Amino acid sequence: MWHFMRHLAVGATKGNHRLYATFIGQLSAAIFQWDRVDLNLIKSAKREELIHSNIRNPSDSDIQARLDRKELSLHCRRMTQSTEVITERIQAVLELFDGDSGRDTMGVPLLHHERIWELWKQQQCMLSASRTLKVYSFTLRQAH
């Protein structure tokens, strides 16, 4: 999947665009999801940790705010979404960053309009092929 994301990233402005990391993060979120069972287990463990730290009845937002990406990646599997969900979400990310939201404070666009849509057209064919080939249906398992 990272190979897939790198292909789309070719449509981004070269250099250090302020929105590049956000764009890549949004692409990742469009493709991957945390395993629900693992996520519920780590939230339960974090709740107990907060209770032992004298935080009574921590809310879901308290727990979420104290879970960092490192803990999640250490204890939770990341799985790919369905092809339909990936396609819909990536389309939304590209539309967002191809508009005014994809410009930095100097007005420089993150994405090259024509190039990104041509790349997306090509990548959609790869996603469609993955339905039958199961090329992109895998689970990343991080060591506990």
CYANA upper distance limits for C-alpha pairs under 8 A (distance plus 0.5 A):
  1 MET  CA      5 MET  CA      6.79
  1 MET  CA    136 TYR  CA      7.15
  2 TRP  CA      6 ARG  CA      6.61
  3 HIS  CA      7 HIS  CA      6.90
  4 PHE  CA      8 LEU  CA      7.29
  4 PHE  CA    123 GLN  CA      7.81
  5 MET  CA      9 ALA  CA      6.70
  5 MET  CA     24 ILE  CA      8.21
  5 MET  CA     27 LEU  CA      7.60
  5 MET  CA     28 SER  CA      8.31
  6 ARG  CA     10 VAL  CA      7.04
  7 HIS  CA     11 GLY  CA      8.31
  7 HIS  CA    119 LEU  CA      7.72
  7 HIS  CA    123 GLN  CA      8.40
  8 LEU  CA     12 ALA  CA      8.24
  8 LEU  CA    116 ILE  CA      7.24
  8 LEU  CA    119 LEU  CA      6.59
  8 LEU  CA    120 TRP  CA      7.17
  8 LEU  CA    123 GLN  CA      8.27
  9 ALA  CA     24 ILE  CA      8.13
 10 VAL  CA    116 ILE  CA      8.21
 11 GLY  CA    111 LEU  CA      6.19
 11 GLY  CA    112 HIS  CA      6.09
 11 GLY  CA    113 HIS  CA      8.36
 11 GLY  CA    115 ARG  CA      5.92
 11 GLY  CA    116 ILE  CA      4.97
 11 GLY  CA    119 LEU  CA      7.58
 12 ALA  CA     20 TYR  CA      8.10
 12 ALA  CA    110 LEU  CA      5.90
 12 ALA  CA    111 LEU  CA      4.76
 12 ALA  CA    112 HIS  CA      6.47
 12 ALA  CA    116 ILE  CA      7.83
 13 THR  CA     17 HIS  CA      7.43
 13 THR  CA    109 PRO  CA      7.66
 13 THR  CA    110 LEU  CA      5.64
 13 THR  CA    111 LEU  CA      6.14
 13 THR  CA    112 HIS  CA      7.00
 16 ASN  CA     20 TYR  CA      7.93
 17 HIS  CA    104 ASP  CA      7.81
 17 HIS  CA    110 LEU  CA      7.02
 18 ARG  CA    104 ASP  CA      6.98
 19 LEU  CA     23 PHE  CA      6.56
 19 LEU  CA    102 GLY  CA      7.52
 19 LEU  CA    103 ARG  CA      8.29
 19 LEU  CA    104 ASP  CA      7.46
 19 LEU  CA    110 LEU  CA      7.22
 20 TYR  CA     24 ILE  CA      6.76
 20 TYR  CA    110 LEU  CA      7.43
 21 ALA  CA     25 GLY  CA      6.59
 22 THR  CA     26 GLN  CA      6.63
 23 PHE  CA     27 LEU  CA      6.75
 23 PHE  CA     93 VAL  CA      8.15
 23 PHE  CA     97 PHE  CA      7.83
 24 ILE  CA     28 SER  CA      6.69
 25 GLY  CA     29 ALA  CA      6.73
 26 GLN  CA     30 ALA  CA      6.63
 26 GLN  CA     93 VAL  CA      7.16
 27 LEU  CA     31 ILE  CA      6.92
 27 LEU  CA     90 ILE  CA      6.80
 27 LEU  CA     93 VAL  CA      7.34
 28 SER  CA     32 PHE  CA      6.41
 29 ALA  CA     33 GLN  CA      7.28
 30 ALA  CA     81 GLN  CA      8.39
 30 ALA  CA     85 VAL  CA      8.28
 30 ALA  CA     86 ILE  CA      6.23
 30 ALA  CA     89 ARG  CA      5.63
 30 ALA  CA     90 ILE  CA      6.29
 30 ALA  CA     93 VAL  CA      8.36
 31 ILE  CA     80 THR  CA      6.16
 31 ILE  CA     81 GLN  CA      6.24
 31 ILE  CA     85 VAL  CA      8.49
 31 ILE  CA     86 ILE  CA      5.73
 31 ILE  CA     89 ARG  CA      8.25
 31 ILE  CA     90 ILE  CA      8.18
 32 PHE  CA     78 ARG  CA      6.58
 32 PHE  CA     79 MET  CA      5.89
 32 PHE  CA     80 THR  CA      5.00
 32 PHE  CA     81 GLN  CA      6.25
 33 GLN  CA     78 ARG  CA      5.99
 33 GLN  CA     79 MET  CA      5.86
 33 GLN  CA     80 THR  CA      6.72
 33 GLN  CA     81 GLN  CA      6.99
 34 TRP  CA     38 ASP  CA      8.01
 34 TRP  CA     39 LEU  CA      6.99
 34 TRP  CA     76 CYS  CA      6.97
 34 TRP  CA     77 ARG  CA      6.44
 34 TRP  CA     78 ARG  CA      5.05
 34 TRP  CA     79 MET  CA      6.71
 35 ASP  CA     39 LEU  CA      6.52
 35 ASP  CA     76 CYS  CA      6.91
 35 ASP  CA     77 ARG  CA      5.91
 35 ASP  CA     78 ARG  CA      6.28
 35 ASP  CA     79 MET  CA      6.85
 36 ARG  CA     40 ASN  CA      6.52
 37 VAL  CA     41 LEU  CA      6.76
 38 ASP  CA     42 ILE  CA      6.76
 38 ASP  CA     75 HIS  CA      7.58
 38 ASP  CA     76 CYS  CA      5.56
 38 ASP  CA     77 ARG  CA      7.31
 39 LEU  CA     43 LYS  CA      6.61
 39 LEU  CA     72 LEU  CA      8.17
 39 LEU  CA     76 CYS  CA      6.74
 40 ASN  CA     44 SER  CA      6.61
 41 LEU  CA     45 ALA  CA      6.74
 42 ILE  CA     46 LYS  CA      6.52
 42 ILE  CA     72 LEU  CA      8.23
 42 ILE  CA     75 HIS  CA      7.71
 42 ILE  CA     76 CYS  CA      8.29
 43 LYS  CA     47 ARG  CA      6.55
 43 LYS  CA     63 ILE  CA      7.10
 43 LYS  CA     64 GLN  CA      8.12
 43 LYS  CA     67 LEU  CA      8.43
 44 SER  CA     48 GLU  CA      6.90
 45 ALA  CA     49 GLU  CA      6.72
 46 LYS  CA     50 LEU  CA      6.67
 46 LYS  CA     63 ILE  CA      6.87
 46 LYS  CA     66 ARG  CA      8.39
 46 LYS  CA     67 LEU  CA      7.98
 47 ARG  CA     51 ILE  CA      6.73
 47 ARG  CA     58 PRO  CA      7.06
 47 ARG  CA     63 ILE  CA      6.72
 48 GLU  CA     52 HIS  CA      6.69
 49 GLU  CA     53 SER  CA      6.80
 50 LEU  CA     54 ASN  CA      7.10
 50 LEU  CA     55 ILE  CA      5.88
 50 LEU  CA     56 ARG  CA      8.12
 50 LEU  CA     58 PRO  CA      7.42
 50 LEU  CA     63 ILE  CA      8.40
 51 ILE  CA     55 ILE  CA      5.41
 51 ILE  CA     56 ARG  CA      6.00
 51 ILE  CA     57 ASN  CA      7.51
 51 ILE  CA     58 PRO  CA      7.71
 58 PRO  CA     62 ASP  CA      6.22
 58 PRO  CA     63 ILE  CA      7.12
 59 SER  CA     63 ILE  CA      6.88
 60 ASP  CA     64 GLN  CA      6.57
 61 SER  CA     65 ALA  CA      6.43
 62 ASP  CA     66 ARG  CA      6.95
 63 ILE  CA     67 LEU  CA      6.92
 67 LEU  CA     71 GLU  CA      7.10
 67 LEU  CA     72 LEU  CA      7.59
 68 ASP  CA     72 LEU  CA      6.93
 69 ARG  CA     73 SER  CA      6.54
 70 LYS  CA     74 LEU  CA      6.57
 71 GLU  CA     75 HIS  CA      6.64
 72 LEU  CA     76 CYS  CA      5.81
 73 SER  CA     77 ARG  CA      7.60
 73 SER  CA     78 ARG  CA      8.37
 73 SER  CA    142 GLN  CA      7.14
 74 LEU  CA    142 GLN  CA      6.50
 74 LEU  CA    143 ALA  CA      7.06
 74 LEU  CA    144 HIS  CA      6.32
 75 HIS  CA    142 GLN  CA      7.50
 75 HIS  CA    143 ALA  CA      7.97
 75 HIS  CA    144 HIS  CA      6.00
 76 CYS  CA    141 ARG  CA      8.22
 76 CYS  CA    142 GLN  CA      7.51
 77 ARG  CA    139 THR  CA      7.56
 77 ARG  CA    140 LEU  CA      6.43
 77 ARG  CA    141 ARG  CA      5.60
 77 ARG  CA    142 GLN  CA      6.69
 78 ARG  CA    139 THR  CA      6.72
 78 ARG  CA    140 LEU  CA      5.97
 78 ARG  CA    141 ARG  CA      7.48
 79 MET  CA    138 PHE  CA      7.25
 79 MET  CA    139 THR  CA      5.22
 79 MET  CA    140 LEU  CA      6.79
 80 THR  CA    136 TYR  CA      8.03
 80 THR  CA    137 SER  CA      6.82
 80 THR  CA    138 PHE  CA      7.18
 80 THR  CA    139 THR  CA      7.23
 81 GLN  CA     85 VAL  CA      6.64
 81 GLN  CA     86 ILE  CA      6.49
 82 SER  CA     86 ILE  CA      6.64
 83 THR  CA     87 THR  CA      6.57
 83 THR  CA    127 LEU  CA      6.95
 83 THR  CA    128 SER  CA      7.94
 83 THR  CA    130 SER  CA      8.43
 83 THR  CA    131 ARG  CA      7.58
 84 GLU  CA     88 GLU  CA      6.69
 85 VAL  CA     89 ARG  CA      6.52
 86 ILE  CA     90 ILE  CA      6.45
 87 THR  CA     91 GLN  CA      6.58
 87 THR  CA    124 GLN  CA      7.65
 87 THR  CA    127 LEU  CA      8.28
 88 GLU  CA     92 ALA  CA      6.89
 89 ARG  CA     93 VAL  CA      6.77
 90 ILE  CA     94 LEU  CA      6.62
 91 GLN  CA     95 GLU  CA      6.65
 92 ALA  CA     96 LEU  CA      6.61
 93 VAL  CA     97 PHE  CA      6.73
 94 LEU  CA     98 ASP  CA      6.28
 94 LEU  CA    116 ILE  CA      8.41
 95 GLU  CA     99 GLY  CA      6.90
 96 LEU  CA    100 ASP  CA      8.26
 96 LEU  CA    101 SER  CA      6.58
 96 LEU  CA    102 GLY  CA      7.20
 97 PHE  CA    101 SER  CA      6.01
 97 PHE  CA    102 GLY  CA      4.35
 97 PHE  CA    103 ARG  CA      8.10
 97 PHE  CA    110 LEU  CA      7.40
 97 PHE  CA    111 LEU  CA      7.35
 98 ASP  CA    102 GLY  CA      6.01
 98 ASP  CA    109 PRO  CA      7.92
 98 ASP  CA    110 LEU  CA      7.84
 98 ASP  CA    111 LEU  CA      6.33
 98 ASP  CA    112 HIS  CA      8.34
 98 ASP  CA    113 HIS  CA      6.94
 99 GLY  CA    103 ARG  CA      7.97
100 ASP  CA    109 PRO  CA      8.43
102 GLY  CA    109 PRO  CA      6.09
102 GLY  CA    110 LEU  CA      5.85
102 GLY  CA    111 LEU  CA      7.58
103 ARG  CA    107 GLY  CA      5.57
103 ARG  CA    108 VAL  CA      5.64
103 ARG  CA    109 PRO  CA      4.73
103 ARG  CA    110 LEU  CA      6.38
104 ASP  CA    108 VAL  CA      5.96
104 ASP  CA    109 PRO  CA      7.12
104 ASP  CA    110 LEU  CA      7.98
111 LEU  CA    115 ARG  CA      8.50
111 LEU  CA    116 ILE  CA      7.01
112 HIS  CA    116 ILE  CA      6.36
113 HIS  CA    117 TRP  CA      7.02
114 GLU  CA    118 GLU  CA      6.80
115 ARG  CA    119 LEU  CA      6.63
116 ILE  CA    120 TRP  CA      6.51
117 TRP  CA    121 LYS  CA      6.59
118 GLU  CA    122 GLN  CA      6.94
119 LEU  CA    123 GLN  CA      6.65
120 TRP  CA    124 GLN  CA      6.48
121 LYS  CA    125 CYS  CA      7.20
122 GLN  CA    126 MET  CA      7.28
123 GLN  CA    127 LEU  CA      6.80
124 GLN  CA    128 SER  CA      6.59
125 CYS  CA    129 ALA  CA      6.67
126 MET  CA    130 SER  CA      6.74
127 LEU  CA    131 ARG  CA      7.39
127 LEU  CA    136 TYR  CA      8.12
128 SER  CA    132 THR  CA      8.29
129 ALA  CA    133 LEU  CA      6.64
129 ALA  CA    134 LYS  CA      8.39
129 ALA  CA    135 VAL  CA      8.33
130 SER  CA    134 LYS  CA      5.13
130 SER  CA    135 VAL  CA      5.30
130 SER  CA    136 TYR  CA      6.41
130 SER  CA    137 SER  CA      8.16
131 ARG  CA    135 VAL  CA      8.24
